[in-house]
Structure formats: C-alpha cells, structure tokens
Amino acid sequence: MSKESNFYIKLRNSINEWAGDNKNQYNKFIDFILFVPDFFYLLWKLEMNDRVSSDDKVKIGLLIAYFISPIDLFPELIFGPIGFMDDLVVTAHLINSLMVNYKEIIYYHWNNVSNQDLLESIHKILASIDNLIGKPLWNRLKNKFSI
C-alpha cells in the first residue's frame, strides 16, 4: 500500500470516528468534513499526474503543504477535524478552477475514490462558505492564495 493510500485510509477512519462521536455538536460541518480525505487524495493524484502543467502543480503542491501544515487559520491540532474547513474550502475553489483544463483527469481520480458527485460537492461547499468559515476568513484565504 502506498504512503498516500495509507494516509488517506487513516484520515478517513479518524474523521469517520470523530463524526460518529460528535454528530449532534457539529452537525452542520460533518457532511463537509467527510469530504476532506477524498479531496486530499484528489490533490495528491493531480500532483502526481504528468498531464497537469507545472504551474498548476505548484498551486496544488502549495495547497497540499497548507493542508498538512500544523499552522493555518484553523489548526487541526487545536480544532480537531473542524480545522479542516479552511483547507476544504480552498481545495474546492482550486479544483473548481482546474476543471477548465483537467476535467477528465479530475473525474478519473475522483471516481476512483468517492461515490459523491464532484461538481455537486464543490458547489455545495462553495455555496456554504459564509456559513462554514465566515466571510472575513474566506477573504483572508482568498488573499493568502491569490484566488
């Protein structure tokens, strides 16, 4: 089993366990947080794909680094899986923008990991940004990543 597959499984199991224990307290976030392992795995697969341009790989690589960094707007070490909300929102935004050039590649990797509809998932996340992380934080993320 590859490192990324192992990380994906550990992350998915950890989030599923957390979601089961916190269903009532964090109900509005759980459906979104359950996307985190799938989006992380998708980023990893896009980063490794030879058909993705080096410019876009830089964006993806920076986002992967932000994803795994303990220092971000909502640190996972402090907030637990809720801390993935900023990572998830930026990932959804980036994947949405990459769809123009890499739709087939993105769908190929997404369909091998998730049984969720990708565009529906992205639009659901992007439409809920203000409720999930708030407008001021979203503006900070947009500025940080120049999106």
N, CA and C atoms as an extended XYZ file, in Angstrom:
441
Properties=species:S:1:pos:R:3:atomname:S:1:resname:S:1:resid:I:1 pbc="F F F"
N         0.848       -1.184        0.000 N   MET     1
C         0.000        0.000        0.000 CA  MET     1
C         0.891        1.245        0.000 C   MET     1
N         0.549        2.215       -0.846 N   SER     2
C         1.347        3.433       -0.966 CA  SER     2
C         1.153        4.333        0.257 C   SER     2
N         2.092        5.272        0.436 N   LYS     3
C         2.004        6.210        1.556 CA  LYS     3
C         0.731        7.034        1.492 C   LYS     3
N         0.394        7.524        0.268 N   GLU     4
C        -0.807        8.351        0.154 CA  GLU     4
C        -2.075        7.548        0.418 C   GLU     4
N        -2.090        6.278        0.006 N   SER     5
C        -3.255        5.433        0.291 CA  SER     5
C        -3.377        5.184        1.786 C   SER     5
N        -2.250        4.937        2.424 N   ASN     6
C        -2.244        4.713        3.863 CA  ASN     6
C        -2.700        5.960        4.609 C   ASN     6
N        -2.191        7.146        4.203 N   PHE     7
C        -2.610        8.408        4.826 CA  PHE     7
C        -4.104        8.624        4.619 C   PHE     7
N        -4.576        8.364        3.396 N   TYR     8
C        -5.995        8.516        3.073 CA  TYR     8
C        -6.860        7.649        3.992 C   TYR     8
N        -6.497        6.400        4.151 N   ILE     9
C        -7.278        5.478        4.990 CA  ILE     9
C        -7.258        5.932        6.445 C   ILE     9
N        -6.089        6.321        6.952 N   LYS    10
C        -6.002        6.802        8.341 CA  LYS    10
C        -6.848        8.054        8.547 C   LYS    10
N        -6.762        8.986        7.597 N   LEU    11
C        -7.529       10.229        7.700 CA  LEU    11
C        -9.023        9.938        7.647 C   LEU    11
N        -9.448        9.093        6.709 N   ARG    12
C       -10.861        8.747        6.583 CA  ARG    12
C       -11.366        8.081        7.864 C   ARG    12
N       -10.616        7.143        8.392 N   ASN    13
C       -11.031        6.453        9.622 CA  ASN    13
C       -11.115        7.416       10.801 C   ASN    13
N       -10.132        8.296       10.917 N   SER    14
C       -10.122        9.270       12.004 CA  SER    14
C       -11.332       10.206       11.922 C   SER    14
N       -11.629       10.698       10.734 N   ILE    15
C       -12.761       11.614       10.564 CA  ILE    15
C       -14.086       10.884       10.771 C   ILE    15
N       -14.201        9.668       10.272 N   ASN    16
C       -15.434        8.894       10.493 CA  ASN    16
C       -15.666        8.624       11.977 C   ASN    16
N       -14.597        8.308       12.691 N   GLU    17
C       -14.712        8.080       14.140 CA  GLU    17
C       -15.138        9.362       14.844 C   GLU    17
N       -14.492       10.478       14.498 N   TRP    18
C       -14.832       11.772       15.082 CA  TRP    18
C       -16.275       12.131       14.771 C   TRP    18
N       -16.703       11.929       13.534 N   ALA    19
C       -18.071       12.270       13.128 CA  ALA    19
C       -19.091       11.460       13.911 C   ALA    19
N       -18.796       10.203       14.136 N   GLY    20
C       -19.710        9.372       14.906 CA  GLY    20
C       -19.846        9.828       16.348 C   GLY    20
N       -18.758       10.322       16.912 N   ASP    21
C       -18.772       10.781       18.305 CA  ASP    21
C       -19.366       12.174       18.475 C   ASP    21
N       -19.411       12.964       17.410 N   ASN    22
C       -19.799       14.374       17.517 CA  ASN    22
C       -20.976       14.759       16.627 C   ASN    22
N       -21.826       13.806       16.293 N   LYS    23
C       -22.917       14.060       15.351 CA  LYS    23
C       -23.791       15.247       15.752 C   LYS    23
N       -24.186       15.350       16.980 N   ASN    24
C       -25.096       16.419       17.387 CA  ASN    24
C       -24.399       17.773       17.520 C   ASN    24
N       -23.181       17.768       18.041 N   GLN    25
C       -22.477       19.015       18.320 CA  GLN    25
C       -22.043       19.745       17.041 C   GLN    25
N       -21.607       19.018       16.044 N   TYR    26
C       -21.062       19.635       14.831 CA  TYR    26
C       -21.838       19.227       13.584 C   TYR    26
N       -23.116       19.035       13.717 N   ASN    27
C       -23.942       18.508       12.640 CA  ASN    27
C       -23.789       19.254       11.319 C   ASN    27
N       -23.715       20.587       11.339 N   LYS    28
C       -23.651       21.339       10.087 CA  LYS    28
C       -22.304       21.187        9.380 C   LYS    28
N       -21.281       20.730       10.083 N   PHE    29
C       -19.960       20.574        9.489 CA  PHE    29
C       -19.662       19.150        9.027 C   PHE    29
N       -20.308       18.162        9.604 N   ILE    30
C       -19.929       16.771        9.378 CA  ILE    30
C       -19.981       16.380        7.912 C   ILE    30
N       -21.051       16.727        7.203 N   ASP    31
C       -21.147       16.356        5.789 CA  ASP    31
C       -19.988       16.923        4.986 C   ASP    31
N       -19.528       18.105        5.346 N   PHE    32
C       -18.420       18.728        4.628 CA  PHE    32
C       -17.084       18.099        5.023 C   PHE    32
N       -16.888       17.873        6.296 N   ILE    33
C       -15.624       17.326        6.770 CA  ILE    33
C       -15.380       15.922        6.214 C   ILE    33
N       -16.449       15.185        5.968 N   LEU    34
C       -16.293       13.845        5.407 CA  LEU    34
C       -15.715       13.878        3.988 C   LEU    34
N       -15.736       15.031        3.322 N   PHE    35
C       -15.106       15.180        2.007 CA  PHE    35
C       -13.589       15.319        2.095 C   PHE    35
N       -13.071       15.682        3.241 N   VAL    36
C       -11.651       16.024        3.378 CA  VAL    36
C       -10.721       14.931        2.845 C   VAL    36
N       -10.850       13.669        3.243 N   PRO    37
C        -9.914       12.672        2.716 CA  PRO    37
C        -9.991       12.536        1.197 C   PRO    37
N       -11.193       12.598        0.642 N   ASP    38
C       -11.347       12.460       -0.810 CA  ASP    38
C       -10.698       13.618       -1.554 C   ASP    38
N       -10.871       14.833       -1.048 N   PHE    39
C       -10.255       15.990       -1.694 CA  PHE    39
C        -8.733       15.965       -1.543 C   PHE    39
N        -8.243       15.553       -0.384 N   PHE    40
C        -6.791       15.459       -0.210 CA  PHE    40
C        -6.201       14.444       -1.182 C   PHE    40
N        -6.834       13.291       -1.285 N   TYR    41
C        -6.360       12.240       -2.186 CA  TYR    41
C        -6.406       12.720       -3.639 C   TYR    41
N        -7.447       13.456       -4.004 N   LEU    42
C        -7.556       14.008       -5.345 CA  LEU    42
C        -6.405       14.984       -5.615 C   LEU    42
N        -6.102       15.853       -4.675 N   LEU    43
C        -4.971       16.768       -4.836 CA  LEU    43
C        -3.674       15.989       -5.067 C   LEU    43
N        -3.485       14.957       -4.273 N   TRP    44
C        -2.262       14.158       -4.388 CA  TRP    44
C        -2.166       13.522       -5.775 C   TRP    44
N        -3.250       12.954       -6.248 N   LYS    45
C        -3.255       12.307       -7.562 CA  LYS    45
C        -3.014       13.320       -8.674 C   LYS    45
N        -3.579       14.520       -8.560 N   LEU    46
C        -3.339       15.558       -9.560 CA  LEU    46
C        -1.888       16.006       -9.541 C   LEU    46
N        -1.300       16.094       -8.372 N   GLU    47
C         0.099       16.493       -8.239 CA  GLU    47
C         1.014       15.469       -8.917 C   GLU    47
N         0.653       14.217       -8.907 N   MET    48
C         1.478       13.156       -9.484 CA  MET    48
C         1.202       12.921      -10.970 C   MET    48
N         0.177       13.548      -11.518 N   ASN    49
C        -0.238       13.295      -12.892 CA  ASN    49
C         0.620       14.100      -13.875 C   ASN    49
N         1.196       13.415      -14.854 N   ASP    50
C         2.072       14.054      -15.848 CA  ASP    50
C         1.344       15.014      -16.773 C   ASP    50
N         0.033       14.901      -16.879 N   ARG    51
C        -0.711       15.771      -17.793 CA  ARG    51
C        -1.098       17.112      -17.161 C   ARG    51
N        -0.819       17.289      -15.889 N   VAL    52
C        -1.086       18.564      -15.199 CA  VAL    52
C         0.141       19.449      -15.359 C   VAL    52
N        -0.080       20.698      -15.771 N   SER    53
C         1.037       21.615      -16.022 CA  SER    53
C         1.833       21.878      -14.745 C   SER    53
N         3.096       22.260      -14.926 N   SER    54
C         3.934       22.542      -13.761 CA  SER    54
C         3.422       23.761      -12.989 C   SER    54
N         2.854       24.753      -13.688 N   ASP    55
C         2.273       25.909      -12.991 CA  ASP    55
C         1.135       25.482      -12.074 C   ASP    55
N         0.270       24.610      -12.571 N   ASP    56
C        -0.840       24.139      -11.747 CA  ASP    56
C        -0.360       23.195      -10.653 C   ASP    56
N         0.701       22.446      -10.926 N   LYS    57
C         1.273       21.577       -9.885 CA  LYS    57
C         1.829       22.402       -8.720 C   LYS    57
N         2.351       23.582       -9.029 N   VAL    58
C         2.837       24.467       -7.959 CA  VAL    58
C         1.670       24.856       -7.054 C   VAL    58
N         0.543       25.255       -7.651 N   LYS    59
C        -0.651       25.608       -6.860 CA  LYS    59
C        -1.122       24.429       -6.024 C   LYS    59
N        -1.178       23.266       -6.654 N   ILE    60
C        -1.633       22.060       -5.955 CA  ILE    60
C        -0.662       21.712       -4.838 C   ILE    60
N         0.639       21.784       -5.122 N   GLY    61
C         1.651       21.477       -4.108 CA  GLY    61
C         1.590       22.416       -2.916 C   GLY    61
N         1.383       23.706       -3.185 N   LEU    62
C         1.246       24.666       -2.084 CA  LEU    62
C         0.014       24.354       -1.244 C   LEU    62
N        -1.057       23.964       -1.902 N   LEU    63
C        -2.267       23.633       -1.156 CA  LEU    63
C        -2.087       22.352       -0.343 C   LEU    63
N        -1.396       21.362       -0.893 N   ILE    64
C        -1.103       20.141       -0.131 CA  ILE    64
C        -0.269       20.499        1.096 C   ILE    64
N         0.726       21.357        0.908 N   ALA    65
C         1.562       21.781        2.044 CA  ALA    65
C         0.724       22.501        3.089 C   ALA    65
N        -0.176       23.373        2.640 N   TYR    66
C        -1.070       24.069        3.574 CA  TYR    66
C        -1.969       23.065        4.292 C   TYR    66
N        -2.448       22.086        3.549 N   PHE    67
C        -3.339       21.057        4.083 CA  PHE    67
C        -2.683       20.317        5.244 C   PHE    67
N        -1.420       19.957        5.082 N   ILE    68
C        -0.760       19.144        6.110 CA  ILE    68
C        -0.002       19.972        7.142 C   ILE    68
N         0.110       21.266        6.906 N   SER    69
C         0.817       22.143        7.841 CA  SER    69
C         0.023       22.299        9.142 C   SER    69
N         0.709       22.253       10.266 N   PRO    70
C         0.011       22.475       11.533 CA  PRO    70
C        -0.322       23.954       11.761 C   PRO    70
N         0.217       24.821       10.895 N   ILE    71
C        -0.002       26.256       11.052 CA  ILE    71
C        -0.909       26.738        9.923 C   ILE    71
N        -2.176       26.981       10.250 N   ASP    72
C        -3.109       27.567        9.293 CA  ASP    72
C        -4.209       28.281       10.058 C   ASP    72
N        -5.226       28.752        9.363 N   LEU    73
C        -6.273       29.541       10.027 CA  LEU    73
C        -7.023       28.751       11.094 C   LEU    73
N        -7.318       27.499       10.806 N   PHE    74
C        -7.986       26.617       11.769 CA  PHE    74
C        -7.084       25.403       11.997 C   PHE    74
N        -6.113       25.483       12.891 N   PRO    75
C        -5.205       24.350       13.093 CA  PRO    75
C        -5.944       23.109       13.591 C   PRO    75
N        -5.709       21.993       12.902 N   GLU    76
C        -6.360       20.740       13.282 CA  GLU    76
C        -5.945       20.280       14.681 C   GLU    76
N        -4.725       20.631       15.085 N   LEU    77
C        -4.263       20.241       16.417 CA  LEU    77
C        -5.102       20.886       17.514 C   LEU    77
N        -5.652       22.052       17.223 N   ILE    78
C        -6.479       22.760       18.207 CA  ILE    78
C        -7.958       22.436       18.014 C   ILE    78
N        -8.422       22.488       16.780 N   PHE    79
C        -9.849       22.350       16.496 CA  PHE    79
C       -10.287       20.941       16.125 C   PHE    79
N        -9.360       20.001       15.988 N   GLY    80
C        -9.723       18.672       15.523 CA  GLY    80
C       -10.159       18.757       14.066 C   GLY    80
N       -10.963       17.823       13.601 N   PRO    81
C       -11.385       17.826       12.199 CA  PRO    81
C       -12.090       19.096       11.728 C   PRO    81
N       -12.671       19.881       12.648 N   ILE    82
C       -13.258       21.163       12.250 CA  ILE    82
C       -12.174       22.047       11.618 C   ILE    82
N       -10.926       21.842       12.032 N   GLY    83
C        -9.811       22.602       11.496 CA  GLY    83
C        -9.564       22.387       10.016 C   GLY    83
N       -10.179       21.373        9.436 N   PHE    84
C       -10.018       21.130        8.000 CA  PHE    84
C       -10.935       22.004        7.144 C   PHE    84
N       -11.804       22.792        7.763 N   MET    85
C       -12.764       23.570        6.972 CA  MET    85
C       -12.070       24.567        6.051 C   MET    85
N       -11.041       25.256        6.525 N   ASP    86
C       -10.349       26.199        5.651 CA  ASP    86
C        -9.652       25.468        4.502 C   ASP    86
N        -9.030       24.337        4.794 N   ASP    87
C        -8.374       23.541        3.764 CA  ASP    87
C        -9.387       23.081        2.708 C   ASP    87
N       -10.524       22.641        3.177 N   LEU    88
C       -11.558       22.118        2.292 CA  LEU    88
C       -12.114       23.199        1.367 C   LEU    88
N       -12.346       24.373        1.904 N   VAL    89
C       -12.907       25.468        1.104 CA  VAL    89
C       -11.921       25.886        0.016 C   VAL    89
N       -10.653       26.031        0.361 N   VAL    90
C        -9.656       26.421       -0.633 CA  VAL    90
C        -9.488       25.309       -1.669 C   VAL    90
N        -9.513       24.064       -1.238 N   THR    91
C        -9.401       22.934       -2.168 CA  THR    91
C       -10.564       22.917       -3.143 C   THR    91
N       -11.772       23.100       -2.648 N   ALA    92
C       -12.941       23.113       -3.535 CA  ALA    92
C       -12.817       24.227       -4.562 C   ALA    92
N       -12.341       25.382       -4.132 N   HIS    93
C       -12.170       26.502       -5.046 CA  HIS    93
C       -11.110       26.186       -6.112 C   HIS    93
N        -9.984       25.621       -5.705 N   LEU    94
C        -8.928       25.289       -6.656 CA  LEU    94
C        -9.392       24.215       -7.640 C   LEU    94
N       -10.006       23.150       -7.142 N   ILE    95
C       -10.479       22.080       -8.027 CA  ILE    95
C       -11.493       22.638       -9.016 C   ILE    95
N       -12.366       23.500       -8.551 N   ASN    96
C       -13.350       24.117       -9.435 CA  ASN    96
C       -12.646       24.880      -10.571 C   ASN    96
N       -11.584       25.605      -10.256 N   SER    97
C       -10.870       26.354      -11.291 CA  SER    97
C       -10.069       25.430      -12.212 C   SER    97
N        -9.577       24.317      -11.692 N   LEU    98
C        -8.813       23.373      -12.510 CA  LEU    98
C        -9.693       22.565      -13.467 C   LEU    98
N       -10.995       22.545      -13.219 N   MET    99
C       -11.909       21.778      -14.069 CA  MET    99
C       -11.855       22.238      -15.523 C   MET    99
N       -11.530       23.486      -15.762 N   VAL   100
C       -11.473       24.024      -17.128 CA  VAL   100
C       -10.473       23.230      -17.975 C   VAL   100
N        -9.300       22.943      -17.418 N   ASN   101
C        -8.237       22.277      -18.187 CA  ASN   101
C        -8.083       20.790      -17.923 C   ASN   101
N        -8.619       20.302      -16.804 N   TYR   102
C        -8.315       18.923      -16.398 CA  TYR   102
C        -9.550       18.111      -16.016 C   TYR   102
N       -10.672       18.416      -16.602 N   LYS   103
C       -11.933       17.781      -16.208 CA  LYS   103
C       -11.844       16.255      -16.238 C   LYS   103
N       -11.340       15.691      -17.327 N   GLU   104
C       -11.262       14.232      -17.442 CA  GLU   104
C       -10.342       13.633      -16.388 C   GLU   104
N        -9.201       14.242      -16.173 N   ILE   105
C        -8.232       13.746      -15.189 CA  ILE   105
C        -8.832       13.824      -13.784 C   ILE   105
N        -9.456       14.943      -13.475 N   ILE   106
C       -10.053       15.131      -12.146 CA  ILE   106
C       -11.145       14.103      -11.906 C   ILE   106
N       -12.023       13.937      -12.882 N   TYR   107
C       -13.104       12.960      -12.711 CA  TYR   107
C       -12.568       11.535      -12.607 C   TYR   107
N       -11.539       11.235      -13.360 N   TYR   108
C       -10.955        9.898      -13.293 CA  TYR   108
C       -10.495        9.593      -11.868 C   TYR   108
N        -9.731       10.507      -11.299 N   HIS   109
C        -9.214       10.273       -9.941 CA  HIS   109
C       -10.324       10.352       -8.897 C   HIS   109
N       -11.260       11.270       -9.069 N   TRP   110
C       -12.356       11.406       -8.109 CA  TRP   110
C       -13.217       10.147       -8.084 C   TRP   110
N       -13.578        9.628       -9.238 N   ASN   111
C       -14.455        8.463       -9.318 CA  ASN   111
C       -13.803        7.196       -8.783 C   ASN   111
N       -12.479        7.182       -8.702 N   ASN   112
C       -11.796        6.034       -8.116 CA  ASN   112
C       -11.744        6.092       -6.597 C   ASN   112
N       -12.171        7.211       -6.034 N   VAL   113
C       -12.087        7.403       -4.589 CA  VAL   113
C       -13.453        7.617       -3.938 C   VAL   113
N       -14.288        8.406       -4.564 N   SER   114
C       -15.522        8.843       -3.908 CA  SER   114
C       -16.752        8.434       -4.707 C   SER   114
N       -17.818        8.152       -3.985 N   ASN   115
C       -19.083        7.872       -4.661 CA  ASN   115
C       -19.990        9.105       -4.645 C   ASN   115
N       -19.431       10.264       -4.306 N   GLN   116
C       -20.162       11.532       -4.313 CA  GLN   116
C       -20.004       12.195       -5.679 C   GLN   116
N       -20.987       12.969       -6.110 N   ASP   117
C       -20.870       13.747       -7.338 CA  ASP   117
C       -19.923       14.916       -7.083 C   ASP   117
N       -18.863       15.019       -7.876 N   LEU   118
C       -17.821       16.015       -7.636 CA  LEU   118
C       -18.325       17.441       -7.765 C   LEU   118
N       -18.953       17.786       -8.890 N   LEU   119
C       -19.406       19.167       -9.064 CA  LEU   119
C       -20.449       19.558       -8.036 C   LEU   119
N       -21.327       18.637       -7.723 N   GLU   120
C       -22.336       18.917       -6.686 CA  GLU   120
C       -21.651       19.172       -5.346 C   GLU   120
N       -20.634       18.380       -5.037 N   SER   121
C       -19.899       18.548       -3.781 CA  SER   121
C       -19.183       19.898       -3.735 C   SER   121
N       -18.521       20.253       -4.838 N   ILE   122
C       -17.809       21.531       -4.901 CA  ILE   122
C       -18.783       22.693       -4.751 C   ILE   122
N       -19.871       22.640       -5.482 N   HIS   123
C       -20.840       23.741       -5.417 CA  HIS   123
C       -21.485       23.843       -4.031 C   HIS   123
N       -21.712       22.706       -3.412 N   LYS   124
C       -22.281       22.703       -2.057 CA  LYS   124
C       -21.320       23.389       -1.071 C   LYS   124
N       -20.045       23.082       -1.199 N   ILE   125
C       -19.035       23.686       -0.317 CA  ILE   125
C       -18.920       25.184       -0.599 C   ILE   125
N       -18.786       25.548       -1.876 N   LEU   126
C       -18.607       26.951       -2.223 CA  LEU   126
C       -19.829       27.795       -1.887 C   LEU   126
N       -21.009       27.215       -2.021 N   ALA   127
C       -22.234       27.954       -1.689 CA  ALA   127
C       -22.390       28.143       -0.181 C   ALA   127
N       -21.676       27.359        0.600 N   SER   128
C       -21.814       27.395        2.054 CA  SER   128
C       -20.643       28.068        2.759 C   SER   128
N       -19.757       28.686        2.005 N   ILE   129
C       -18.542       29.262        2.593 CA  ILE   129
C       -18.847       30.189        3.767 C   ILE   129
N       -19.763       31.121        3.571 N   ASP   130
C       -20.049       32.084        4.643 CA  ASP   130
C       -20.537       31.396        5.906 C   ASP   130
N       -21.332       30.338        5.759 N   ASN   131
C       -21.829       29.610        6.928 CA  ASN   131
C       -20.761       28.730        7.551 C   ASN   131
N       -19.830       28.264        6.750 N   LEU   132
C       -18.823       27.329        7.254 CA  LEU   132
C       -17.661       28.030        7.945 C   LEU   132
N       -17.103       29.053        7.294 N   ILE   133
C       -15.930       29.700        7.881 CA  ILE   133
C       -16.101       31.200        8.045 C   ILE   133
N       -17.143       31.775        7.476 N   GLY   134
C       -17.392       33.207        7.603 CA  GLY   134
C       -16.699       34.016        6.522 C   GLY   134
N       -17.304       35.108        6.171 N   LYS   135
C       -16.806       35.955        5.087 CA  LYS   135
C       -15.414       36.532        5.378 C   LYS   135
N       -15.143       37.042        6.603 N   PRO   136
C       -13.804       37.596        6.863 CA  PRO   136
C       -12.681       36.559        6.680 C   PRO   136
N       -12.917       35.331        7.149 N   LEU   137
C       -11.887       34.306        6.989 CA  LEU   137
C       -11.745       33.884        5.531 C   LEU   137
N       -12.868       33.808        4.815 N   TRP   138
C       -12.804       33.462        3.401 CA  TRP   138
C       -12.000       34.527        2.648 C   TRP   138
N       -12.199       35.799        2.971 N   ASN   139
C       -11.434       36.861        2.319 CA  ASN   139
C        -9.945       36.735        2.621 C   ASN   139
N        -9.599       36.356        3.844 N   ARG   140
C        -8.180       36.139        4.197 CA  ARG   140
C        -7.589       34.995        3.399 C   ARG   140
N        -8.363       33.904        3.262 N   LEU   141
C        -7.874       32.757        2.486 CA  LEU   141
C        -7.705       33.131        1.016 C   LEU   141
N        -8.663       33.860        0.465 N   LYS   142
C        -8.563       34.263       -0.933 CA  LYS   142
C        -7.305       35.104       -1.158 C   LYS   142
N        -7.030       36.005       -0.221 N   ASN   143
C        -5.828       36.841       -0.338 CA  ASN   143
C        -4.559       36.025       -0.168 C   ASN   143
N        -4.576       35.095        0.756 N   LYS   144
C        -3.395       34.268        1.027 CA  LYS   144
C        -3.019       33.431       -0.187 C   LYS   144
N        -4.026       32.891       -0.861 N   PHE   145
C        -3.790       32.020       -2.008 CA  PHE   145
C        -3.985       32.730       -3.341 C   PHE   145
N        -4.233       34.037       -3.305 N   SER   146
C        -4.453       34.816       -4.523 CA  SER   146
C        -5.516       34.177       -5.417 C   SER   146
N        -6.677       33.855       -4.796 N   ILE   147
C        -7.758       33.251       -5.576 CA  ILE   147
C        -8.946       34.186       -5.642 C   ILE   147
